[in-house]
């Protein structure tokens, strides 16, 4: 490794965490402790503020980490990761497709030839999975404004359309809201804001494409902790209609199908092979009839393992479908 490459790698490591023991830096860079000390001195001569830290091992800390680094300070894997992420940008539905393409061209130009060849072989085509929503365009300015409010801990005022008709056609008046913004989340081509609704005194999940921001922003606030402490779990639970990240109704059936034929369509269910021609499937849904209907997509004989509520849901669906079938028969 050349001295320049070693210094760039050292600088990249220093900006990833607050404190680095000198011995750990030496191990990561495969150099001696003495070389680490010399390289730290070189970086200081270049104007980087690096403080020595006290402790059994001794170490170093880069002041203002992430703010004084030269542009495009990426190793090979980081460069490819950025390029692949830019290719996947259209799936985010944030109106940044053109900008992402231009950014990808810029990154590609400064890549070494060996990386450019690897990138050209990695073509990413974002495709939604089964049941994914179509990406909804959202204003990049809206995303930036919400992100700034989260960073600055300032409440937001906005008009919120509760349904598609209100959002797309304005057929109903959106309701005014006041919320403390906590996290931006993207899922299946849509953007969401996790926030504390100040009027309803409860956590809410807002679709970004349905809100219209008002100015100025509101008062500053002290951040709260989302229920459970994990944003991903909280959002997943809301998508499942629950306060916990688990389906309210779970059941198991035996399907007369090979496990490999069921796995691609099992979603977050658990498939267990019984023999070459049968398997069990445990899955969940927000209601028993919804769960029974989801099992019905497998065009095969099945047996209900349990619970009894699932068997009752199958019977209820069978009666409803039979009624629909009779009413749909021609006179």
N, C-alpha and C positions, 0 to 999 in steps of 0.2 A: 504494500500500500504506500502510495506517495504521501509526502508530508501534507500536501493540500487536501487529499482525500481523507487522511486521518483527522485533520483539523475539522473538516466538515462533518465527519461522523461523530466526533467528540462534541461538537456544537449541537448536533441533532439530538444526542443523548441527553445533554444538559437541559434542553428545553422540554423534555418529556416528564420530568419529575422535579420536586423541590430540591432534594439533597441526593448527591451521589457519593458514596464512599470511594476514595481513591483506588482501593484495591479492586472494587467491582468494575470501575471504569477500565482499569488495566486488563481485567479478565475479558470484558466485552470487546475491547479493541485488540486483544492479543498482543499487548505491549507491556513494557515494564512500568513499575510505579514511577521510576525516575523520568521516563519518557512522558508519562501523564503530567508530571509537574512541569516539565519543559513546555509541553503543548498548552497547558493552562496559562503559563507566562506569555506565550506567543499570542493567545487570544486576548489577554489583557492589554498587550501592546497594540492590538488592532482596535481597541476601544470597547471591548466587552467587559461588563462589570461582573466579575466572578469572585465571590467571597469564599474564603476557606471556612469550613465548619468544624466545630470542636466535637470530640467524641473518641471512642476507643479506636476506630479505624481512621478517623480524619476524613474529610471529604470536601465537596465543592458545591456551591449553589450559584446558578446564573440569575442575577437580578432581572426583573421584567422579562421572565422567560416567555418566549413566543412573540415579543414585540420588537426585538432587535435583530432578528434573524434575516439573512439575505433571502430574496425570493427564490422559490423552487428549490429549497434545501431538502431534497428527497433522495432516499436511497432507491435502488432498483425496484424493490417490491412496492414502496410507497408510490413511485411514479406510475407504475402499472395500475395500482389500486385507484388512483385519481382518474386515470384515463378510462378505466372500466366504469367507474361511477358516473363519469360524464356521459358515456354511451347509454347508461340506464336512466338518465335524467328524464326522458319523456314519460316514464311510468309514474313520476311524481305529480304530474298534472299541475305544475306551478307556473306554466307559461315561460319556461326558461329553455325550451328546446333549441331555439336558434342560438342563444348565448352559449349553451353547452357545446354545440357543434363548433362554434368559433373558438371557445376555450380549448376544446380538444385539439383543434388544429394548431393552436399556439403551443400547447404542451408537447405535441408530437414533433414540432419543429426543433425544440431544444433537447429532444431525447438523443442519446447516442444511437448509432445505427443498430446496434445489437438489440436495444430496447424497442426501437421502432419496428423491427421485424417481429418481435414477440407481440407487440400491440396489434400490428396488422393481422396477425393470425388469431387474435382474440376479438371476434366481432360479437357484440352483445345486442340481442333483439329483445327488448322488454315485452313480455306477454303475460297478461293476467291469468291467474289460475281459475279453476272452476268456481263459479259464484262470485268472482271478483267484480266490483263495481267499475263502470267505465270511468276513466280519469275525468275529473271536473276541473276546468280551468279556474284558477284563483289568481288574484292580482298579486304580483311579486311585491308591490308596494305595501299591500295589506300584510303579507307575511313578514316583511321587514319591520313594519310598524308594531305588529304584535310581538315579534322577537325582541324589539327594543324595549317594549313595555315590560316584558318578562325580565329582561336584564336590569332595567332601572327600577323594578318593583313598583310600577305605577298602574293603578287600576284603569280599566278601559270602559268607555261608554259606546254602545253600538245598538243599532236596530237589527233584530234577529228574525229571520223568516223561519217559521217552525216546520214548513213542509216544502215540497218541490214546487207546488203551484205558486205559493207566495214568493219563492225565490226567483222563479223563472218568468212569471208573468205579472207579478205585483197585484194579483187579484185580491189579496187581503193585506191589510196593513201589518207590517212587521212590528213586533213588540219591542219596546225599548228595554235594554238590559244594562246593568252595571256589574262588572265582574273583576276579580283579581286574577290576572292571567298567570298560569304557572308552568305549563308545558305546551309545546307544539308537537303534534304527533301526525305522522302520515301512515295511512293504511289502505291498501288496495286502491291506489290512485286517488285517494281523497285526503284532505288535510283537516285536522281537528285541533281545537284549542281546549285544553283541560283547564278549567277555571273554577273559582269559588264565586257563586252567584250571590251578590251582596243583598239583593232583595228577597230571594228565596232561602237564603241562609243554608245553602247546600252546594255540593259539588255538581258540576254540569260538564257535559261534553258537547261542544259547539262545532258545527260544520263551518269551516272557514268560508266556503263559497256562499253561505247563507247569511253572513253578517256584513253589515255596512258600518264602518267605523265613524264615530263622531269625534270632533275636536272641540276643545283640547282634551287631553287625557286627564284622568282623575287623580285623586290623592295617592301618595305613596303608602305602601302597606308592608307589614312583616309577613314573609312567606309562611304558609301553613304546610303541613305534611299531608299528602294525599292519603286516603284510607289504605292501610296496609303498608304504606311506605314505598311501594313499587309502582311506578307509573304504568309500565307495560301490563302488569297484573290488573291494575285498576281499569285501564281501558279495555282489556280483554274481557273483564267481568261485565262491564257496561254493554259491550257488544253481545254478550250472552244473556242480557236482561237480569243480571244478578249483581249483588254487592260483593260476591266472592268470585274468583276466577275459576268457576266451575259451573257446569250446566245444572239447572235446577232439577232436571229429570234425567236419570241414567238407567239404561236397561241393556239386556243382552239377548241375542238370538243366535240360533244355529242355522247357518245358511248351507244349502246343498250346492255349494260352489267351491272350487279350489281357492285356497288363500290368496294365491297370486292374482286371481281374477277379481278379488274383492279389494285388495290393498290400494289400487289406484283411485278408488272411489270412496274410501273409508274416512276421508277428512281427518279429524283429530280422534277418531275412534281407534280401538285396539283390536287387531285381527290376530286370532290364534288358530293355527292349523290343527285340525283334529285327525284327519287322514288325507289321502290324496284328493278326495272329492268333496270334503266338507270342512267347514271352519266355523269358529264362533266370532261374533262381532259385538263388542261393547262400545256404546256410543251415548251421546247426550244431546239434549235439546231443551228449549225453553218451556215445552209442554209435552205431555205424554202423546197426544195425537200428532204433534209435529215430529216426535221421535219415531212413532209408528210409520208415518208417511215417508220419513227419510229411509227407513229400512225397506219400504216398498219399492224403492227404485231398483232394487236387485230383482230381476225377473227370474226368481227361483223359489222352490219350496223352502220354507223356513219354519222353525219351531221356537216358541218363546221360552227362554230360560227363566226370565223374571225381570222385574217384579210383577205382581198381579196387575198393577195399574197399567203396565204396557199391554198385557193381554186384553184388558178392557178397552184400551184405546184402539187396538186392532178391530175389535168387535164394533165399536162405535163408527170407525171409518168405513168398515164393510157395509154397515147399514146405510150410512150417508151416501156412499158411492152407488149402492144398489138403487136407492131412491132417485139419484140423479140419472142413472142409466134408464130407469123406467120412464121418467119424465121426458127423456130425450128421444125415446123411441118414436118413429113416425106413426101417425094415426093409421 
